[in-house]
Amino acid sequence: MPEGTYRFTHLFLKSHMVLDLAEGAVLLAIPDKTRLPILPGRIESYDEKSEYLPASWEGSPLDTYASIITGMYVEDVVVCGGGIIDGAADFDNWWDKEKRKNDPAARPRMLFLNHCKDVVMQGVTIRNSPAWNLHPYFSERVRFLDIKIQSPDKSHNTDGIDPESCTDVEIAGVYFSVGDDCIAVKSGKMYMGKTYKTPSRNIVIRNCLMERGHGGVTIGSEIAAGVDEILVKNCHFLNTDRGLRVKSRRGRGKDSYLSGITFEHVLMEGVRTPFVINCFYYCGADGKSEYVASKEALPVDERTPRVGRIVIRDVICRDCHVAGVYFYGLPESKIECVEMENVTITYAEEAKEGKAAMMTGCERSSRQGIFVRNAKKVTMKNVVLEGNEGEPIDIDNVDEWNML
């Protein structure tokens, strides 16, 4: 597509195609929901045993407007060039909560890849998505390279990239400036996790710049099938609310096992709380229920998630605000192992006050040091705090604490 502006409502990708947007080409969506088809969340197969899942919304198979660009069971696709894909969302249409109250379906994403293989997006700029920007779903071998993802501050649910139950994903050289999490790795809510048992695995995130957003790299919270082998390296986080952000809660299920998360060679500047593990995440319909919020040890059953091994090394955090480290595991299912090595955390001179984690009972703080609750083993080697207020270390119900 040569230079120019092209108005459209939505596109469906086909296998073995290249969509090449030249410098100066703009694909500009028409934000008229009456012209968008609605994809059903579930279609029962004629054999009455299996089902098709054309659509998804926040971890569940729910009816959703077709995305601006959709790929369904396609393979060998490239979207590239120096052009722009603009979803035309703003606070007068898709981001207006009042206008969405009677919508028959959830908002579209900018790009939705459903059961796709061998897809590459390179070079383009993505902006003003109605909801999540790029959402690969049950897909394999997907690469996002050298792209820009832009949404205004306070735009609702405008996550940058959300790989959900995907395998072999590479995110490299991507610039993020969004209204929600920059990257959020997911694997569905409990129905999806229990039924399909498909974790997100083998995801590499490297050489990216995350500017603004709720979390730089987030794991969860719709993570009922777990994650396995997530590597984040050589990235720069600038003024995000949190850096590494793990979100889970009771109800995600026994298949929600988060392990093999490695975070290395990262620079954070102006990040409010660099490291958060929150097993009481309260957003969602049941998030503030007594079952989710209780700090008492509850029985371990099929609803109980687990957090395994997390490694953090060679990270510099400058001008942080709220807390340096905030880990809060479940008392009945403790965080199994966290290893931090060669980590320096300094605080802003005029640090802002806030809540380190979105959970019931988290008090506001400023320049808080290291806070850990409910962990089996935590090892901190050459972890340095500079400029914190109060006690540097506040731990409780930690079985093995190693400060080296």
Protein Blocks (a to p, Z undefined) as FASTA:
>chain_A
ZZdddddfbdcddehiacdddehiacdddfbfklpccddfbdcdfklmaccdfbccehia
cdddddfbdcehiahiadedjbdcdehiafklmmmmklmmmpcbdcddfbdcehiahiad
ehiacehifbdfbdcehiahiadehiacdddehiahiafbdcehiahiadehiacddfbd
fbdcdebjfklmmmnopacehiadehiaceejjbfbdgdjblmnopehiadehiacehia
bfcdcdddehibjklccehiacehiadehiablbacdfkbfgdjklmgmklmpmbdcddd
fklccddddddehiadehifkbmbdcdddfklccfbdcdehiacdddfblcdddfbaceh
iacdehiabddehifbdcdehiacehiacjfbdcehifbacdZZ
